[in-house]
Amino acid sequence: MSKYKTPGYKGSCDNGKSEEREIISCVRYKCGLLGTIQDVLRQRPGWVEVKDDGEWDFNWCDVGWLRENFDHSYLEEHVRINHFRNHYELTRKNFMVKNLKRYRKNLEREIGRMEASKCDFFPCTFTLPSEYHLFVEEFKRYPGSTWIMKPVAKSQGKGIFLFRKLKDIIDWKKDGTRSEDQKDATQVESYVAQRYIENPYLINGRKFDLRVYVLVTSYIPLKAWLYRDGFARFSSTRFSLSSINDKYMHLTNVAVQKTAPDYDPQKGCKWQMQQLRRYLTAKHGREMVETLFKEMDNIFVRSLQSVQKVIINDKHCFELYGYDILLDQNLKPWLIEVNASPSYTPSSQEDYEMKCRLLEDTLNVVDMEGRLTGKEKRVGGYDLMWNDGPVYREDVNLETFGSSCFTANTHLGCVNDREKQLRRLMKPFPGQKRM
């Protein structure tokens, strides 16, 4: 049971038959995770948990379960599961970079260098040990620069370190010649070596990164939703390049920061996205901040397009990605990584409520109950960002039709008046009167 207070649903739950046929009154769900997602599923009207081998309509599983069971499961038409079969094409650090590099190269060949330059949002990266020699060439070109090493398949800051000398990573050279069948991470642990962003944007002298949530309900055609809420994660120590061994200074992961000697669980180390957007707007003006958020939209769409042809599209699947974005001093956003299983463990009551809203709205978009028309541009805190092409806001001026003045339908860090919007949008749950 969570120690945080759940923001519950108003209205009663009736598992009997609904008067409106198209609304499904009972959803059988299976959940392989504990904590926030379990709280949200348990308090959803008409949803019933099934254990072990019981038949289910909806499965929120971990990627281990998916790997072992997906290929052997027959899924009926209405069934939904929270990962695509090969989600790792975007969420494993080495595969993400491989796909982005290929996508950028194709754009340059097919459209031109200007279009390809719109993909210059990830730091120079090499996979080790397989690209060790390419890495050494680049390393020698910029002596004295700082690099960061990360295991390709680990999260929460595990195994990450910074370095400036080749001797610090010489061990990986020994494994440089691997056959194709050895490339699985379970046999040889691969790392990525990435040029470290030495000029991060600082607030009160501290480094931070952004966690942004993107929901993909289809890859062919690509349909992606951007959540309005998110947060900035701060390091607890003032930033300096003179000490590259201090993980509390350079790594913003909450799992790392909460082990810092001066970590205060009451304060935490997060700002909500709305607070960050207000701060940046006050400091730099609305125009610069809108440009920054447009560039972040570009990262989300381009990264998804880079894997669109390699992800196995399946109508049963959806994916809630956690994007990690770092800003530099010039307010340029950099894509650091994408997570297939972003943490829903809360660090405070405010964080818990935000993650409950996010997960409730994810279930609202997936719409097991059949309460939506399928034509919505907004569902709760989610705005439809891409639907086989860019999605524009409703309030666009028709006189600008045909020009480039259309505004993207994204509202990251803007007001999330989701409850009011959901009341207007949704048919009530079975047994629940419209508010």
Disulfide bonds with the S-S distance in Angstrom:
none
